[in-house]
Amino acid sequence: MPTTLGALGRSPDYSLFDNPTLNERILYVKYWQKKLKHNEEISFPDTLRNEIASLTYDFSFAYLKEALYVPTSAPRCTDLTPA
């Protein structure tokens, strides 16, 4: 018996999920907006909620999380002058 047959994460069975609907994306963006509410370095007005949800129509929840989380966690570059 090959060792990979019983290994976690190596199953040939995959679950496919539909991408979130517009309403689900709006709720997810709202969740992140609330989560980032207390971060004074980030401006996340209500007007962006629907715009972000509309622009991410073909995003999965994983991609949507990356789109919302990564820009908030990346180091800030304040000196933009060429070296």
MOQUI-V838460 format. One record per backbone hydrogen bond with DSSP energy under -1.0 kcal/mol. NH is the residue of the N-H (numbers start at 1). CO is the residue of the C=O. If there is no record, write none. Layout:
# MOQUI-V838460
nh->NH co->CO
nh->NH co->CO
This chain:
# MOQUI-V838460
nh->5 co->2
nh->10 co->7
nh->25 co->21
nh->26 co->22
nh->27 co->23
nh->28 co->24
nh->29 co->25
nh->30 co->26
nh->31 co->27
nh->32 co->28
nh->33 co->29
nh->34 co->30
nh->35 co->31
nh->36 co->32
nh->39 co->36
nh->42 co->39
nh->48 co->45
nh->49 co->46
nh->52 co->48
nh->53 co->49
nh->54 co->50
nh->55 co->51
nh->56 co->52
nh->59 co->56
nh->64 co->60
nh->65 co->61
nh->66 co->62
nh->67 co->63
nh->68 co->64
nh->69 co->65
nh->70 co->66
nh->73 co->69
nh->73 co->70
nh->74 co->70
